[in-house]
Each structure stands twice: as structure tokens, then as C-alpha cells.
Amino acid sequence: MEYSVIVHSAEEGGYWVEVPALPGCYSQGETVEETLGNVKEAIELYLDVLREEGHPIPRDEEVVFKVSVAA
């Protein structure tokens, strides 16, 4: 499965990431690469808990685009 993630710059340095399809699933890291690796692990753990509790696995239905505008 694939999930859309949003990577944010953290005020104190590094990055934090959220997974819109999985409420409450966040992670962080010092680099983008580390942050993406950490969120992959967070997603896997999140899905494991859902399975253990008998909940359905959410599908990622997000479509993300960047839109350019004149500023």
C-alpha cells in the first residue's frame, strides 16, 4: 500500500511528517530521508495496531498537487 504524507520543516530544525489518511500518525527526523524512513515505520506500526484490534485498514484516497500562482 502507499500513503500520501506531508513533510513540514520543524521550527527547532529537522522535519516532521503527517499521514492524512491515518489520523494521529506522525513522525519526525533530522533529514527528509530520515523523516520518510521514520514515517514508514510509524505507518507499519499504525496498521499493525488496526489489524490487532480488528479495524479496517484505511485506503489513501488523497490526491496531492502543487499549484503555482503569481505572488
MOPAC internal coordinates of N, CA, C and O (Angstrom, degrees):
PM7 1SCF
backbone

  N    0.0000 0     0.00 0     0.00 0    0    0    0
  C    1.4481 1     0.00 0     0.00 0    1    0    0
  C    1.5162 1   109.30 1     0.00 0    2    1    0
  O    1.2310 1   121.42 1   -25.46 1    3    2    1
  N    1.3012 1   114.88 1   154.54 1    3    2    1
  C    1.4548 1   120.77 1   175.67 1    5    3    2
  C    1.5236 1   108.96 1  -123.39 1    6    5    3
  O    1.2310 1   120.99 1   -36.56 1    7    6    5
  N    1.3116 1   115.72 1   143.44 1    7    6    5
  C    1.4577 1   122.02 1   177.43 1    9    7    6
  C    1.5189 1   109.31 1  -128.39 1   10    9    7
  O    1.2310 1   121.03 1   -40.82 1   11   10    9
  N    1.3199 1   115.63 1   139.18 1   11   10    9
  C    1.4640 1   121.40 1   173.42 1   13   11   10
  C    1.5165 1   108.09 1   -73.75 1   14   13   11
  O    1.2310 1   120.65 1   -40.54 1   15   14   13
  N    1.3199 1   116.36 1   139.46 1   15   14   13
  C    1.4611 1   121.42 1   176.46 1   17   15   14
  C    1.5196 1   108.30 1  -129.68 1   18   17   15
  O    1.2310 1   121.10 1   -26.17 1   19   18   17
  N    1.3178 1   115.51 1   153.83 1   19   18   17
  C    1.4611 1   121.46 1   176.91 1   21   19   18
  C    1.5161 1   107.44 1  -118.62 1   22   21   19
  O    1.2310 1   120.74 1   -58.31 1   23   22   21
  N    1.3202 1   116.19 1   121.69 1   23   22   21
  C    1.4666 1   121.92 1  -178.75 1   25   23   22
  C    1.5267 1   108.30 1   -99.95 1   26   25   23
  O    1.2310 1   120.97 1   -50.13 1   27   26   25
  N    1.3332 1   115.74 1   129.87 1   27   26   25
  C    1.4608 1   122.80 1  -179.85 1   29   27   26
  C    1.5267 1   109.30 1  -119.05 1   30   29   27
  O    1.2310 1   120.58 1   -33.60 1   31   30   29
  N    1.3149 1   116.49 1   146.40 1   31   30   29
  C    1.4680 1   120.34 1   170.13 1   33   31   30
  C    1.5202 1   107.78 1   -75.29 1   34   33   31
  O    1.2310 1   120.91 1   -46.30 1   35   34   33
  N    1.3259 1   115.86 1   133.70 1   35   34   33
  C    1.4637 1   120.62 1   178.67 1   37   35   34
  C    1.5301 1   109.19 1   -87.55 1   38   37   35
  O    1.2310 1   120.46 1   -38.32 1   39   38   37
  N    1.3224 1   116.73 1   141.68 1   39   38   37
  C    1.4704 1   121.23 1  -179.03 1   41   39   38
  C    1.5241 1   111.76 1   -57.69 1   42   41   39
  O    1.2310 1   120.34 1   142.63 1   43   42   41
  N    1.3265 1   116.95 1   -37.37 1   43   42   41
  C    1.4676 1   121.33 1  -176.83 1   45   43   42
  C    1.5280 1   112.91 1   -85.63 1   46   45   43
  O    1.2310 1   120.70 1  -176.14 1   47   46   45
  N    1.3315 1   116.27 1     3.86 1   47   46   45
  C    1.4635 1   121.80 1  -177.72 1   49   47   46
  C    1.5100 1   110.04 1   106.99 1   50   49   47
  O    1.2310 1   120.71 1   -23.06 1   51   50   49
  N    1.3061 1   116.25 1   156.94 1   51   50   49
  C    1.4473 1   120.76 1  -177.72 1   53   51   50
  C    1.5159 1   110.85 1    79.65 1   54   53   51
  O    1.2310 1   120.79 1    22.05 1   55   54   53
  N    1.3199 1   116.09 1  -157.95 1   55   54   53
  C    1.4541 1   121.80 1  -174.30 1   57   55   54
  C    1.5163 1   110.54 1  -141.52 1   58   57   55
  O    1.2310 1   121.26 1   -22.48 1   59   58   57
  N    1.3183 1   115.20 1   157.52 1   59   58   57
  C    1.4632 1   120.81 1   169.80 1   61   59   58
  C    1.5147 1   106.93 1  -133.19 1   62   61   59
  O    1.2310 1   120.73 1   -25.47 1   63   62   61
  N    1.3283 1   116.21 1   154.53 1   63   62   61
  C    1.4581 1   121.43 1  -173.30 1   65   63   62
  C    1.5130 1   110.21 1  -136.85 1   66   65   63
  O    1.2310 1   121.21 1   -35.47 1   67   66   65
  N    1.3329 1   115.30 1   144.53 1   67   66   65
  C    1.4607 1   121.25 1   177.04 1   69   67   66
  C    1.5220 1   109.58 1  -124.20 1   70   69   67
  O    1.2310 1   121.32 1   -24.59 1   71   70   69
  N    1.3286 1   115.07 1   155.41 1   71   70   69
  C    1.4643 1   122.21 1   179.52 1   73   71   70
  C    1.5327 1   106.69 1  -118.32 1   74   73   71
  O    1.2310 1   119.46 1   -81.01 1   75   74   73
  N    1.3362 1   118.64 1    98.99 1   75   74   73
  C    1.4646 1   120.62 1  -174.58 1   77   75   74
  C    1.5287 1   114.81 1   -56.09 1   78   77   75
  O    1.2310 1   119.41 1   145.74 1   79   78   77
  N    1.3062 1   118.72 1   -34.26 1   79   78   77
  C    1.4680 1   121.27 1  -178.71 1   81   79   78
  C    1.5256 1   112.99 1   -74.65 1   82   81   79
  O    1.2310 1   120.36 1   165.87 1   83   82   81
  N    1.3377 1   116.92 1   -14.13 1   83   82   81
  C    1.4633 1   121.78 1  -177.61 1   85   83   82
  C    1.5290 1   108.65 1  -124.04 1   86   85   83
  O    1.2310 1   119.49 1   -94.36 1   87   86   85
  N    1.3207 1   118.59 1    85.64 1   87   86   85
  C    1.4654 1   121.46 1  -176.93 1   89   87   86
  C    1.5233 1   112.38 1   -52.82 1   90   89   87
  O    1.2310 1   121.53 1   -49.86 1   91   90   89
  N    1.3303 1   114.68 1   130.14 1   91   90   89
  C    1.4589 1   120.08 1   179.21 1   93   91   90
  C    1.5122 1   114.20 1    86.94 1   94   93   91
  O    1.2310 1   119.72 1  -179.68 1   95   94   93
  N    1.3281 1   118.15 1     0.32 1   95   94   93
  C    1.4691 1   121.30 1   179.44 1   97   95   94
  C    1.5265 1   108.53 1   -93.46 1   98   97   95
  O    1.2310 1   121.15 1   -72.58 1   99   98   97
  N    1.3334 1   115.40 1   107.42 1   99   98   97
  C    1.4545 1   123.20 1  -178.07 1  101   99   98
  C    1.5219 1   109.08 1  -133.56 1  102  101   99
  O    1.2310 1   120.72 1   -18.50 1  103  102  101
  N    1.3107 1   116.22 1   161.50 1  103  102  101
  C    1.4584 1   120.73 1   170.81 1  105  103  102
  C    1.5222 1   107.74 1  -156.70 1  106  105  103
  O    1.2310 1   120.88 1     1.32 1  107  106  105
  N    1.3251 1   115.92 1  -178.68 1  107  106  105
  C    1.4604 1   120.85 1  -178.78 1  109  107  106
  C    1.5138 1   110.07 1  -153.29 1  110  109  107
  O    1.2310 1   120.90 1    -8.59 1  111  110  109
  N    1.3259 1   115.89 1   171.41 1  111  110  109
  C    1.4536 1   121.42 1   177.19 1  113  111  110
  C    1.5067 1   110.63 1  -175.22 1  114  113  111
  O    1.2310 1   120.99 1    -9.59 1  115  114  113
  N    1.3071 1   115.71 1   170.41 1  115  114  113
  C    1.4631 1   121.69 1  -179.63 1  117  115  114
  C    1.5274 1   112.09 1   -80.70 1  118  117  115
  O    1.2310 1   120.37 1   147.29 1  119  118  117
  N    1.3369 1   116.89 1   -32.71 1  119  118  117
  C    1.4590 1   121.58 1   178.82 1  121  119  118
  C    1.5321 1   108.29 1  -122.83 1  122  121  119
  O    1.2310 1   120.74 1   -15.88 1  123  122  121
  N    1.3237 1   116.19 1   164.12 1  123  122  121
  C    1.4583 1   119.63 1   177.41 1  125  123  122
  C    1.5264 1   109.71 1   -60.58 1  126  125  123
  O    1.2310 1   120.48 1   136.95 1  127  126  125
  N    1.3286 1   116.69 1   -43.05 1  127  126  125
  C    1.4684 1   120.57 1  -179.01 1  129  127  126
  C    1.5279 1   111.19 1   -61.26 1  130  129  127
  O    1.2310 1   120.55 1   134.91 1  131  130  129
  N    1.3300 1   116.56 1   -45.09 1  131  130  129
  C    1.4659 1   120.30 1   178.59 1  133  131  130
  C    1.5279 1   110.24 1   -64.01 1  134  133  131
  O    1.2310 1   120.48 1   137.95 1  135  134  133
  N    1.3249 1   116.68 1   -42.05 1  135  134  133
  C    1.4543 1   121.66 1  -179.69 1  137  135  134
  C    1.5252 1   111.10 1   -61.22 1  138  137  135
  O    1.2310 1   120.11 1   136.38 1  139  138  137
  N    1.3306 1   117.40 1   -43.62 1  139  138  137
  C    1.4636 1   121.04 1   179.04 1  141  139  138
  C    1.5266 1   111.17 1   -66.30 1  142  141  139
  O    1.2310 1   119.92 1   141.40 1  143  142  141
  N    1.3264 1   117.75 1   -38.60 1  143  142  141
  C    1.4658 1   120.36 1   175.49 1  145  143  142
  C    1.5148 1   111.56 1   -63.91 1  146  145  143
  O    1.2310 1   120.78 1   139.19 1  147  146  145
  N    1.3334 1   116.11 1   -40.81 1  147  146  145
  C    1.4656 1   120.26 1  -179.89 1  149  147  146
  C    1.5214 1   111.67 1   -67.39 1  150  149  147
  O    1.2310 1   120.24 1   141.11 1  151  150  149
  N    1.3393 1   117.14 1   -38.89 1  151  150  149
  C    1.4621 1   118.66 1  -179.02 1  153  151  150
  C    1.5260 1   110.58 1   -71.70 1  154  153  151
  O    1.2310 1   120.03 1   149.83 1  155  154  153
  N    1.3139 1   117.55 1   -30.17 1  155  154  153
  C    1.4657 1   119.44 1   175.45 1  157  155  154
  C    1.5241 1   109.47 1   -60.41 1  158  157  155
  O    1.2310 1   120.62 1   134.78 1  159  158  157
  N    1.3192 1   116.41 1   -45.22 1  159  158  157
  C    1.4671 1   120.63 1   177.59 1  161  159  158
  C    1.5300 1   110.74 1   -63.56 1  162  161  159
  O    1.2310 1   120.19 1   138.80 1  163  162  161
  N    1.3362 1   117.24 1   -41.20 1  163  162  161
  C    1.4633 1   121.05 1   179.32 1  165  163  162
  C    1.5333 1   111.07 1   -62.49 1  166  165  163
  O    1.2310 1   120.41 1   139.24 1  167  166  165
  N    1.3328 1   116.83 1   -40.76 1  167  166  165
  C    1.4637 1   120.96 1   178.12 1  169  167  166
  C    1.5216 1   110.14 1   -63.31 1  170  169  167
  O    1.2310 1   120.17 1   134.78 1  171  170  169
  N    1.3265 1   117.27 1   -45.22 1  171  170  169
  C    1.4637 1   120.75 1   179.77 1  173  171  170
  C    1.5233 1   111.29 1   -59.54 1  174  173  171
  O    1.2310 1   120.35 1   136.04 1  175  174  173
  N    1.3271 1   116.94 1   -43.96 1  175  174  173
  C    1.4655 1   120.90 1   179.11 1  177  175  174
  C    1.5244 1   111.16 1   -66.11 1  178  177  175
  O    1.2310 1   120.36 1   138.50 1  179  178  177
  N    1.3199 1   116.91 1   -41.50 1  179  178  177
  C    1.4601 1   122.07 1   178.13 1  181  179  178
  C    1.5267 1   110.18 1   -58.20 1  182  181  179
  O    1.2310 1   120.91 1   132.51 1  183  182  181
  N    1.3415 1   115.87 1   -47.49 1  183  182  181
  C    1.4676 1   120.45 1  -179.83 1  185  183  182
  C    1.5227 1   111.54 1   -65.80 1  186  185  183
  O    1.2310 1   119.99 1   142.91 1  187  186  185
  N    1.3376 1   117.62 1   -37.09 1  187  186  185
  C    1.4679 1   121.11 1   176.60 1  189  187  186
  C    1.5240 1   111.03 1   -58.70 1  190  189  187
  O    1.2310 1   120.54 1   135.77 1  191  190  189
  N    1.3365 1   116.57 1   -44.23 1  191  190  189
  C    1.4669 1   120.69 1  -179.67 1  193  191  190
  C    1.5298 1   109.98 1   -64.77 1  194  193  191
  O    1.2310 1   120.23 1   137.31 1  195  194  193
  N    1.3336 1   117.16 1   -42.69 1  195  194  193
  C    1.4635 1   119.55 1   178.07 1  197  195  194
  C    1.5267 1   110.82 1   -58.98 1  198  197  195
  O    1.2310 1   120.48 1   135.12 1  199  198  197
  N    1.3376 1   116.68 1   -44.88 1  199  198  197
  C    1.4718 1   120.45 1   179.21 1  201  199  198
  C    1.5256 1   111.19 1   -61.46 1  202  201  199
  O    1.2310 1   120.79 1   133.44 1  203  202  201
  N    1.3366 1   116.10 1   -46.56 1  203  202  201
  C    1.4664 1   120.85 1  -178.83 1  205  203  202
  C    1.5263 1   111.66 1   -60.13 1  206  205  203
  O    1.2310 1   120.50 1   145.54 1  207  206  205
  N    1.3387 1   116.65 1   -34.46 1  207  206  205
  C    1.4587 1   120.92 1  -178.10 1  209  207  206
  C    1.5303 1   112.53 1   -90.79 1  210  209  207
  O    1.2310 1   120.71 1  -178.04 1  211  210  209
  N    1.3363 1   116.25 1     1.96 1  211  210  209
  C    1.4515 1   120.54 1   177.09 1  213  211  210
  C    1.5174 1   115.69 1    76.05 1  214  213  211
  O    1.2310 1   120.54 1  -160.53 1  215  214  213
  N    1.3262 1   116.57 1    19.47 1  215  214  213
  C    1.4611 1   120.85 1   179.16 1  217  215  214
  C    1.5289 1   110.28 1   -88.32 1  218  217  215
  O    1.2310 1   119.98 1   -27.75 1  219  218  217
  N    1.3224 1   117.65 1   152.25 1  219  218  217
  C    1.4666 1   119.84 1   176.81 1  221  219  218
  C    1.5319 1   111.01 1   -69.05 1  222  221  219
  O    1.2310 1   120.94 1   -28.13 1  223  222  221
  N    1.3092 1   115.80 1   151.87 1  223  222  221
  C    1.4678 1   121.80 1   177.97 1  225  223  222
  C    1.5297 1   108.14 1   -85.69 1  226  225  223
  O    1.2310 1   120.00 1   -61.14 1  227  226  225
  N    1.3381 1   117.61 1   118.86 1  227  226  225
  C    1.4681 1   120.05 1   179.87 1  229  227  226
  C    1.5279 1   111.30 1   -65.86 1  230  229  227
  O    1.2310 1   121.44 1   -37.36 1  231  230  229
  N    1.3106 1   114.86 1   142.64 1  231  230  229
  C    1.4561 1   120.78 1   174.43 1  233  231  230
  C    1.5232 1   107.44 1   -94.71 1  234  233  231
  O    1.2310 1   121.18 1   -33.17 1  235  234  233
  N    1.3096 1   115.36 1   146.83 1  235  234  233
  C    1.4615 1   120.22 1   176.77 1  237  235  234
  C    1.5149 1   107.86 1   -86.85 1  238  237  235
  O    1.2310 1   120.90 1   -68.86 1  239  238  237
  N    1.3081 1   115.88 1   111.14 1  239  238  237
  C    1.4545 1   120.32 1   179.55 1  241  239  238
  C    1.5209 1   111.12 1  -108.25 1  242  241  239
  O    1.2310 1   120.42 1  -169.08 1  243  242  241
  N    1.3285 1   116.79 1    10.92 1  243  242  241
  C    1.4623 1   122.03 1   179.84 1  245  243  242
  C    1.5179 1   109.63 1   -73.35 1  246  245  243
  O    1.2310 1   121.04 1   -40.81 1  247  246  245
  N    1.2916 1   115.62 1   139.19 1  247  246  245
  C    1.4582 1   122.39 1   169.60 1  249  247  246
  C    1.5058 1   105.66 1  -122.22 1  250  249  247
  O    1.2310 1   120.46 1   -59.90 1  251  250  249
  N    1.3248 1   116.72 1   120.10 1  251  250  249
  C    1.4496 1   121.27 1  -173.96 1  253  251  250
  C    1.5318 1   109.83 1  -110.75 1  254  253  251
  O    1.2310 1   121.38 1   -50.35 1  255  254  253
  N    1.3065 1   114.97 1   129.65 1  255  254  253
  C    1.4616 1   121.86 1   176.94 1  257  255  254
  C    1.5133 1   108.32 1  -130.78 1  258  257  255
  O    1.2310 1   120.61 1   -27.70 1  259  258  257
  N    1.3127 1   116.45 1   152.30 1  259  258  257
  C    1.4531 1   121.61 1   169.22 1  261  259  258
  C    1.5255 1   107.01 1  -102.34 1  262  261  259
  O    1.2310 1   120.35 1   -43.37 1  263  262  261
  N    1.3146 1   116.94 1   136.63 1  263  262  261
  C    1.4513 1   122.30 1  -179.94 1  265  263  262
  C    1.5146 1   108.27 1  -118.42 1  266  265  263
  O    1.2310 1   120.10 1   -53.31 1  267  266  265
  N    1.3244 1   117.42 1   126.69 1  267  266  265
  C    1.4546 1   122.10 1   178.66 1  269  267  266
  C    1.5203 1   109.99 1   -90.75 1  270  269  267
  O    1.2310 1   120.95 1   -43.74 1  271  270  269
  N    1.3277 1   115.80 1   136.26 1  271  270  269
  C    1.4492 1   121.59 1   175.30 1  273  271  270
  C    1.5227 1   109.04 1  -135.53 1  274  273  271
  O    1.2310 1   120.29 1   -26.23 1  275  274  273
  N    1.3073 1   117.05 1   153.77 1  275  274  273
  C    1.4564 1   120.56 1   176.68 1  277  275  274
  C    1.5217 1   108.74 1   -73.88 1  278  277  275
  O    1.2310 1   120.87 1   -43.57 1  279  278  277
  N    1.3090 1   115.93 1   136.43 1  279  278  277
  C    1.4658 1   119.55 1   179.99 1  281  279  278
  C    1.5088 1   110.41 1  -117.50 1  282  281  279
  O    1.2310 1   120.10 1   180.00 1  283  282  281

